[in-house]
Amino acid sequence: MTRIDPVTAAVIQGGLENIAVEMGHKLMRMSYSSIIRESEDFGAALTDADGLQMCECKMSTPLQSGPIPGYVRNVLEVLKERGDPARIGDVIMHNDPYGGASHGPDVAFCVPVFLAEELIGWSVTTAHHLDIGALSPGSCGIVDAVDTYAEGLQFKAIKVYDRGVKNEAVWHILRANIRAQDLVVGDMEAQIESARIGAARFLELVGHHGLEQTMAAFHDLMDYSERLMRSAIRDLPDGDYSATTYLDGFLDDPDPSRSKLPLVVTLKVRGDALTVDLTGTAPQLPDKPINMPLIGTVDCAVWLTIRSILLDTVSYGNIPQNSGLTRPIEIVAPKGCLANPIFPAPVIARFCSGNQLADTVMRAFAQVVPQQVSAGIGNLRVVAISGLKAGNHWVHMEIMEGSYGGRFGMDGMDAVDTLYANTRNNPVEDIESHIPLRVERYELREDAMAAGQWRGGIGAIREFTFLEDAGFSLEGDGHAFEPWGFDGGADGHVASLTLIRSDGTEQMLPSKVPYFKVKAGDRLVSLGPCGGGYGDAALRPREAIAADVADGLICADVARRLFAQAEK
């Protein structure tokens, strides 16, 4: 490999990162759905010819950009098996949850990049689509899928453009099997154009610097990222560090094996290498879709958490986001557990499971780097709302925020997407202008603070009124187990979900709700979970307590009860 000076390498890296950011901006501007346009639930990245990540779009969610190398590797495997290699002008669609994709609704469009006749890389966009033809409307909240076939259409390295010619049959199949097809297909077309833009910009970069120098810079920076990660691991004391947290599972299921499911993480630090062992995690649920694909969900949850703890951007600045960061890390997950299911176990509702796994990794690290972690997070929930108007489906997806636990020197963040999610909320005005829904309340919970020297983050109240007959389904977690407090901090507060009928009757709902019909005038009230506190509440400064009271987060009586010693 040609050696390259660090200044030129940094210039090339900056060029690569700018390409990924441009891809992301173009995708958001061209998309039809709010889940991409507003929530930024998409990914954009470049890889080399073998699928090693070169860069990713920084404002995308880690759960979308992170799996892209896995998508590409599996696409290459499938094409090789078929004897149908990637060619100039191809666009390949892929969403196989057992082939790199996080789950079926996250569809990738992969554009191979050729210099003359040589494959030199891939430009890839991913995005969550509002419907993928599953057993009920929407592409989230499908918590009753019995296998992957019930989760919607599966595309395994399908050439939607073959040597530049559009494969019309594929698009006919899509439109015939997907609800809200204009919205979904419009988003897919935006992905294709964004990926093509990325491919063109990559070729421009290579044309300016030359292929040999561009790839030398990539490998040099990948080695640099690896050295940083190995150095951070080497600073940890050798040893094994274990933690356990629990998923709600299906709390309303009479079978006890389907609820209160353990996630177990053991960090094995040996020199400059780290093994993350998930032995002890609950067995997979063969007919419930909260299982997590090992490639595409579990690996992203683990890598993202380790990266954020050991190489915090505040301390380390901008680190090249590439495959070098993952080289020192091995993940061990027994076949057939929640974190490594066996096909065709369903996986579409893996979102909260993976987020809880990341929180478990965080808890294990708390034993060895206590000042670099947060206390327990309040998990998220995702709701799909849908209905029919003049024979046509409308579908909306809403990600409802969780909260962070307190951390050394800082209070937990309120009402935010946590860990690998990193999406944004939908503005109320956008929701109400597109679907028959009125947002009655969107505010922080009051008097639901986890005490600590640094308090836990506070969850949000979301209340919706249905203006027409509709249906919804929801996947969430955090109704049964409080987020963990740390170093003397109090545990957080659980979430809740209530349906209030138009006649005033109320029904408490579990954290996972399969498709559920509602009438005009019914209301759905979601209380988000609150993160755990960090440190002894008696050490919280009085001025911080006074500020919480002044902000209306807690009343004076609750403050006196939670922080009694701090008042003395």
VOGU-3710 file (C-alpha; in Angstrom, 3 decimals, decimal comma):
1> mtridpvtaa> 0,000/0,000/0,000  1,293/3,441/-0,954  2,257/5,652/2,004  0,620/9,052/2,191  1,325/12,183/4,179  -1,186/12,971/6,958  -2,223/16,346/5,532  -3,259/14,864/2,196  -4,991/12,011/4,019  -6,979/14,515/6,101
11> viqgglenia> -7,977/16,456/2,958  -9,214/13,264/1,299  -11,062/12,225/4,451  -12,748/15,620/4,523  -13,776/15,128/0,922  -15,252/11,712/1,677  -17,188/13,012/4,685  -18,574/15,917/2,666  -19,845/13,481/0,050  -21,773/11,532/2,706
21> vemghklmrm> -23,222/14,725/4,178  -24,317/15,930/0,730  -25,989/12,576/0,102  -27,908/12,975/3,356  -29,045/16,520/2,632  -30,165/15,608/-0,879  -32,098/12,616/0,438  -33,912/14,699/3,058  -34,786/17,412/0,527  -36,149/14,933/-2,022
31> syssiirese> -38,073/12,656/0,357  -41,832/12,635/0,703  -42,308/11,204/4,206  -41,710/12,989/7,486  -39,810/10,004/8,912  -36,962/10,852/6,508  -37,551/14,553/5,889  -38,066/15,549/9,543  -36,985/12,656/11,763  -33,850/11,914/9,701
41> dfgaaltdad> -34,338/8,162/9,972  -31,945/7,417/7,128  -28,333/6,519/6,443  -25,801/7,448/3,792  -22,269/6,121/3,421  -19,481/5,156/1,063  -17,628/1,853/1,284  -14,713/0,382/-0,617  -15,256/-2,436/-3,100  -15,333/-5,054/-0,317
51> glqmceckms> -17,759/-3,193/1,971  -15,324/-1,546/4,388  -16,863/1,719/5,542  -15,057/4,829/4,321  -17,359/7,504/5,764  -20,947/8,123/6,811  -23,395/11,004/6,961  -23,064/12,580/10,392  -26,671/13,708/10,784  -28,097/10,276/10,011
61> tplqsgpipg> -29,020/7,756/12,667  -26,345/5,191/13,661  -28,899/2,432/13,216  -29,154/3,323/9,521  -25,581/4,214/8,520  -23,953/1,642/10,823  -25,359/-1,443/9,049  -24,315/-0,300/5,547  -21,057/-2,350/5,462  -23,123/-5,430/6,334
71> yvrnvlevlk> -25,590/-4,688/3,542  -22,767/-4,434/1,003  -20,985/-7,593/2,155  -24,176/-9,619/1,866  -25,065/-8,109/-1,512  -21,635/-9,192/-2,789  -22,167/-12,715/-1,433  -25,610/-13,065/-3,004  -24,492/-11,721/-6,374  -21,518/-14,101/-6,380
81> ergdparigd> -23,794/-17,062/-5,617  -26,022/-16,074/-8,548  -23,107/-15,529/-10,901  -24,480/-12,058/-11,597  -21,835/-9,506/-10,551  -22,412/-5,802/-10,073  -22,068/-3,854/-13,302  -21,934/-0,240/-14,397  -25,422/1,292/-14,187  -26,768/-1,179/-11,605
91> vimhndpygg> -28,841/-0,093/-8,617  -29,364/-2,865/-6,085  -32,175/-2,949/-3,509  -31,598/-4,946/-0,337  -33,473/-5,305/2,974  -32,768/-8,858/4,166  -32,728/-8,781/8,000  -30,577/-11,903/7,984  -28,296/-10,365/5,379  -27,044/-7,167/6,984
101> ashgpdvafc> -30,235/-5,140/7,209  -31,396/-4,062/10,651  -34,971/-5,042/9,772  -37,151/-5,240/6,678  -38,470/-1,650/6,553  -34,882/-0,325/6,407  -34,300/-0,644/2,683  -30,899/0,041/1,128  -30,186/1,142/-2,414  -26,609/0,325/-3,378
111> vpvflaeeli> -24,873/1,878/-6,362  -21,580/0,252/-7,399  -18,865/2,744/-8,313  -16,654/1,838/-11,260  -13,466/3,474/-12,505  -13,279/2,285/-16,097  -14,109/-1,420/-15,631  -12,847/-1,710/-12,041  -15,251/-1,796/-9,076  -13,747/0,643/-6,574
121> gwsvttahhl> -16,544/1,196/-4,080  -20,211/1,529/-3,210  -22,477/4,509/-2,613  -25,360/3,465/-0,374  -28,432/5,066/1,145  -30,754/3,439/3,638  -34,056/4,650/5,061  -36,992/3,473/7,096  -40,102/3,192/4,934  -43,614/3,774/6,193
131> digalspgsc> -44,956/0,489/4,860  -43,304/-2,618/3,520  -46,371/-4,781/2,923  -46,545/-6,514/6,302  -49,587/-8,056/7,975  -50,852/-4,708/9,325  -50,483/-1,097/8,139  -47,218/0,658/8,810  -43,753/-0,696/9,293  -43,423/-0,457/13,073
141> givdavdtya> -45,523/-1,764/15,911  -45,866/-5,090/14,131  -45,357/-6,930/17,384  -47,386/-10,016/16,469  -45,458/-11,179/13,385  -44,839/-14,922/13,695  -41,858/-15,043/11,317  -39,933/-12,886/8,868  -42,440/-13,662/6,111  -45,138/-11,864/8,124
151> eglqfkaikv> -42,934/-8,766/8,363  -43,342/-7,662/4,773  -41,611/-7,845/1,430  -38,044/-9,123/1,406  -35,590/-7,975/-1,249  -32,319/-9,861/-1,401  -29,893/-8,040/-3,681  -32,488/-7,202/-6,328  -31,309/-5,148/-9,297  -33,952/-2,448/-9,679
161> ydrgvkneav> -31,744/-0,985/-12,416  -29,754/-3,514/-14,446  -26,910/-1,904/-16,430  -28,875/1,326/-16,448  -32,219/-0,193/-17,497  -35,080/0,092/-15,017  -36,515/-3,273/-13,957  -40,173/-2,302/-14,278  -41,456/-5,624/-12,919  -39,925/-4,947/-9,493
171> whilranira> -41,604/-1,564/-9,272  -44,951/-3,088/-10,279  -44,571/-5,624/-7,451  -43,746/-2,838/-5,009  -46,735/-0,713/-5,902  -49,098/-3,686/-5,799  -48,026/-4,800/-2,319  -47,300/-1,627/-0,366  -49,793/0,683/1,303  -49,295/4,407/0,602
181> qdlvvgdmea> -47,301/3,366/-2,431  -46,792/6,862/-3,833  -45,150/7,970/-0,581  -42,978/4,878/-0,235  -41,907/4,670/-3,869  -41,203/8,401/-3,869  -38,854/7,954/-0,911  -37,154/5,038/-2,645  -36,578/7,084/-5,790  -35,061/9,823/-3,619
191> qiesarigaa> -32,695/7,250/-2,140  -31,586/6,105/-5,575  -30,831/9,606/-6,772  -28,943/10,429/-3,567  -26,835/7,279/-3,930  -26,100/8,167/-7,560  -24,977/11,624/-6,449  -22,640/9,994/-3,924  -21,186/7,740/-6,627  -20,575/10,689/-8,951
201> rflelvghhg> -18,903/12,735/-6,209  -16,698/9,783/-5,245  -15,511/9,474/-8,831  -14,770/13,214/-8,889  -12,676/12,832/-5,723  -10,787/9,893/-7,202  -10,297/11,824/-10,426  -8,708/14,683/-8,481  -6,420/12,674/-6,191  -6,012/9,415/-8,099
211> leqtmaafhd> -7,317/6,012/-7,017  -4,056/4,866/-5,437  -3,716/7,972/-3,283  -7,406/7,998/-2,338  -7,317/4,390/-1,159  -3,998/4,940/0,602  -5,594/7,780/2,552  -8,587/5,579/3,411  -6,431/2,732/4,725  -4,176/5,122/6,606
221> lmdyserlmr> -7,161/6,731/8,326  -8,699/3,350/9,031  -5,458/2,345/10,752  -5,537/5,637/12,667  -9,078/4,978/13,920  -8,057/1,465/14,954  -5,027/2,774/16,871  -7,222/5,212/18,779  -9,672/2,487/19,747  -6,924/0,063/20,770
231> sairdlpdgd> -5,249/2,748/22,863  -8,527/3,488/24,659  -9,070/-0,217/25,355  -5,482/-0,615/26,547  -6,127/2,073/29,188  -8,782/-0,159/30,780  -7,698/-2,653/33,446  -7,798/-6,225/32,165  -10,729/-8,186/33,529  -14,339/-9,259/33,052
241> ysattyldgf> -17,174/-6,819/33,749  -20,766/-8,037/33,622  -24,177/-6,373/33,712  -27,776/-7,474/33,292  -30,869/-5,490/32,380  -34,345/-6,646/31,371  -36,796/-6,184/28,526  -40,515/-5,982/29,191  -41,167/-8,498/26,473  -44,884/-9,193/26,205
251> lddpdpsrsk> -46,233/-8,296/29,623  -49,816/-9,284/28,775  -48,851/-12,758/27,541  -49,830/-15,592/29,910  -46,642/-17,456/28,993  -43,978/-16,234/31,468  -41,166/-17,083/29,043  -42,285/-14,182/26,829  -41,856/-11,403/29,379  -39,182/-9,941/31,673
261> lplvvtlkvr> -36,346/-11,122/29,449  -32,708/-10,730/30,574  -30,017/-9,125/28,450  -26,549/-10,042/29,730  -23,295/-8,378/28,713  -19,794/-9,371/29,836  -16,929/-7,147/28,742  -13,669/-9,079/28,491  -10,744/-6,675/28,372  -7,451/-8,233/27,295
271> gdaltvdltg> -4,714/-5,768/26,429  -5,815/-3,698/23,447  -8,670/-6,028/22,457  -12,220/-6,235/23,780  -14,717/-9,080/23,607  -18,383/-8,336/24,249  -19,928/-11,626/25,342  -23,742/-11,842/25,383  -23,905/-15,333/26,867  -26,801/-15,518/29,340
281> tapqlpdkpi> -29,134/-13,393/27,234  -32,659/-14,823/26,970  -33,444/-17,331/24,219  -35,009/-16,008/21,047  -38,790/-15,785/20,817  -39,500/-17,924/17,747  -42,822/-16,251/16,947  -42,511/-12,723/18,387  -40,474/-10,058/16,563  -38,339/-8,503/19,315
291> nmpligtvdc> -35,332/-10,634/18,338  -32,291/-8,665/17,149  -30,267/-9,454/14,014  -26,638/-9,941/15,046  -25,431/-8,092/11,953  -27,289/-4,820/11,533  -28,674/-4,300/15,050  -26,598/-5,990/17,760  -23,231/-5,024/16,281  -24,348/-1,400/15,793
301> avwltirsil> -25,696/-1,161/19,354  -22,419/-2,488/20,743  -20,038/-0,487/18,544  -21,903/2,796/18,917  -21,941/2,532/22,705  -18,263/1,624/22,966  -17,323/4,423/20,585  -19,323/7,006/22,554  -17,856/5,909/25,913  -14,196/5,359/25,031
311> ldtvsygnip> -13,741/7,939/22,258  -16,092/10,712/23,299  -16,100/13,467/20,671  -15,893/16,150/23,376  -12,508/14,748/24,421  -11,167/13,340/21,148  -12,643/15,674/18,548  -13,511/14,451/15,074  -12,447/10,834/14,592  -12,788/9,247/11,131
321> qnsgltrpie> -15,875/7,023/11,270  -14,761/3,916/9,424  -14,310/0,181/9,809  -11,031/0,620/11,683  -12,957/1,459/14,835  -14,497/-2,017/15,003  -11,385/-4,121/14,375  -10,374/-4,452/18,056  -13,894/-5,543/19,129  -15,312/-9,062/18,986
331> ivapkgclan> -18,954/-9,844/19,712  -19,943/-13,275/21,018  -23,652/-14,118/20,943  -24,881/-17,714/21,289  -26,884/-18,877/18,301  -30,586/-18,892/19,115  -30,584/-16,121/21,724  -32,412/-12,795/21,411  -29,183/-11,246/20,136  -28,485/-13,874/17,472
341> pifpapviar> -31,774/-15,397/16,290  -32,113/-18,235/13,819  -34,006/-17,647/10,561  -36,968/-17,284/10,173  -37,454/-15,891/13,691  -39,124/-12,469/13,317  -37,099/-9,316/14,030  -39,084/-6,307/12,807  -39,677/-4,900/16,340  -35,988/-5,041/17,321
351> fcsgnqladt> -35,720/-1,279/17,932  -36,263/-1,132/21,705  -34,477/-4,435/22,282  -31,316/-3,112/20,666  -31,546/0,148/22,548  -31,799/-1,772/25,814  -28,815/-3,890/24,815  -26,807/-0,689/24,314  -27,890/0,411/27,786  -26,647/-2,917/29,175
361> vmrafaqvvp> -23,251/-2,365/27,552  -23,248/1,056/29,208  -23,996/-0,518/32,604  -21,136/-2,991/32,217  -18,726/-0,130/31,414  -19,905/1,714/34,539  -17,801/-0,698/36,588  -14,562/0,261/34,873  -15,011/3,873/33,628  -17,712/5,271/35,943
371> qqvsagignl> -17,143/8,883/34,933  -17,650/8,143/31,225  -21,154/6,633/31,332  -24,684/7,757/31,997  -27,102/6,073/34,381  -29,928/4,005/32,906  -31,750/5,371/29,884  -35,499/5,684/29,427  -36,213/3,605/26,314  -38,125/4,846/23,294
381> rvvaisglka> -41,323/3,773/21,607  -42,505/3,870/18,012  -46,131/4,107/16,920  -47,616/3,530/13,471  -50,922/5,304/12,867  -52,950/4,584/9,760  -56,320/4,853/8,128  -58,246/4,827/4,851  -59,425/7,884/2,950  -61,318/7,464/-0,321
391> gnhwvhmeim> -59,964/3,929/-0,579  -56,353/4,987/-0,139  -54,162/4,296/2,863  -52,471/7,026/4,845  -49,677/5,991/7,196  -47,706/7,942/9,773  -44,824/6,834/11,969  -43,968/8,661/15,178  -40,872/8,053/17,294  -41,635/9,064/20,877
401> egsyggrfgm> -38,601/10,112/22,843  -36,996/8,553/25,883  -34,465/10,204/28,187  -30,873/9,806/29,335  -29,700/9,073/32,833  -27,551/11,530/34,713  -23,803/11,409/34,080  -20,738/12,666/35,873  -20,927/16,441/35,922  -24,165/16,701/33,938
411> dgmdavdtly> -27,874/16,076/34,372  -29,568/13,587/32,087  -30,982/14,931/28,835  -34,759/15,328/28,738  -37,079/13,931/26,062  -34,510/12,852/23,473  -33,842/9,814/21,363  -31,221/7,748/23,118  -28,156/5,714/22,150  -28,348/4,319/18,627
421> antrnnpved> -31,613/6,019/17,608  -30,529/9,653/17,199  -33,610/10,698/15,219  -35,458/13,988/15,562  -39,057/14,566/16,551  -41,763/15,521/14,079  -42,999/19,108/14,509  -46,599/19,288/15,685  -47,467/21,480/12,692  -46,151/18,847/10,292
431> ieshiplrve> -48,163/16,078/11,935  -51,420/17,997/11,983  -51,080/19,239/8,415  -50,659/15,749/6,931  -52,836/13,343/8,903  -56,187/13,461/10,785  -54,607/13,744/14,200  -54,518/16,536/16,754  -51,646/16,819/19,220  -53,223/17,823/22,530
441> ryelredama> -50,111/17,771/24,698  -46,391/17,616/24,098  -44,601/18,474/27,325  -42,231/17,168/29,982  -43,555/15,067/32,840  -43,747/16,864/36,151  -42,611/15,516/39,526  -41,078/12,457/37,828  -37,413/13,215/38,341  -34,868/10,602/39,426
451> agqwrggiga> -32,860/12,166/42,222  -29,093/12,268/42,163  -26,163/14,616/42,374  -26,936/14,826/38,673  -30,620/14,138/38,102  -32,027/11,759/35,533  -33,513/13,034/32,293  -37,266/13,551/32,127  -39,586/11,842/29,675  -42,243/13,547/27,584
461> ireftfleda> -46,022/13,371/27,653  -47,500/12,897/24,188  -51,282/13,035/23,838  -53,026/12,565/20,485  -56,715/12,812/19,546  -57,858/10,829/16,526  -60,002/13,036/14,295  -61,187/10,114/12,154  -61,591/6,382/12,643  -58,122/4,868/12,380
471> gfslegdgha> -55,805/2,231/13,768  -52,456/2,163/15,484  -49,790/-0,287/16,548  -46,917/0,369/18,903  -43,599/-1,089/19,956  -41,989/0,165/23,135  -40,391/-0,914/26,375  -39,835/0,317/29,909  -43,229/-0,368/31,529  -41,915/-2,995/33,948
481> fepwgfdgga> -38,364/-1,953/34,891  -37,149/1,433/36,084  -33,993/2,795/34,438  -31,084/2,054/36,764  -29,611/4,687/39,043  -25,851/4,788/39,517  -23,466/5,514/42,378  -26,232/6,297/44,849  -28,580/7,922/42,340  -32,244/6,924/42,376
491> dghvasltli> -33,780/4,649/39,775  -35,827/6,405/37,100  -39,528/6,118/36,336  -41,326/3,674/34,065  -43,409/4,588/31,037  -47,156/4,139/30,563  -49,670/4,140/27,734  -53,377/4,891/28,116  -56,238/4,861/25,612  -59,078/7,200/26,567
501> rsdgteqmlp> -62,231/6,490/24,593  -64,512/9,282/23,472  -66,998/8,233/26,170  -64,361/8,803/28,879  -63,534/5,162/29,625  -59,822/4,422/30,021  -57,762/1,383/29,097  -54,176/0,854/30,209  -52,085/-0,680/27,451  -48,817/-2,662/27,596
511> skvpyfkvka> -45,589/-1,497/25,986  -46,269/-3,503/22,826  -49,618/-3,156/21,088  -50,547/-5,021/17,876  -52,870/-3,307/15,389  -55,664/-1,696/17,380  -58,727/0,088/15,937  -59,795/3,448/17,357  -62,718/5,790/16,716  -62,796/9,491/16,033
521> gdrlvslgpc> -62,527/11,305/19,366  -60,445/8,615/21,079  -57,197/9,790/22,686  -53,853/8,093/23,169  -51,736/9,307/26,096  -48,087/8,290/26,301  -45,897/9,005/29,341  -42,257/8,556/28,437  -39,822/6,936/30,889  -37,393/9,005/32,973
531> gggygdaalr> -33,691/8,140/33,186  -31,834/7,162/36,353  -30,022/9,542/38,669  -26,231/9,652/39,044  -24,569/10,135/42,430  -25,861/10,859/45,930  -28,827/13,262/45,861  -27,542/14,850/49,069  -24,663/16,299/47,024  -26,857/18,085/44,495
541> preaiaadva> -26,231/21,852/44,681  -29,112/23,833/46,152  -29,093/26,231/43,198  -29,650/23,303/40,812  -32,647/22,171/42,880  -34,013/25,703/42,909  -33,658/25,893/39,128  -35,618/22,654/38,694  -38,417/24,066/40,858  -38,370/27,407/39,027
551> dglicadvar> -38,585/25,575/35,693  -41,655/23,673/36,875  -39,986/20,273/36,604  -40,771/19,452/40,224  -42,807/21,217/42,883  -41,230/22,461/46,104  -42,724/19,635/48,197  -41,316/16,944/45,902  -37,948/18,714/45,831  -37,801/18,688/49,630
561> rlfaqaek> -38,589/14,978/49,678  -36,097/13,996/46,961  -33,269/16,242/48,082  -33,865/16,505/51,811  -30,212/16,318/52,792  -29,189/18,856/50,168  -31,499/21,400/51,787  -29,660/21,188/55,096
//
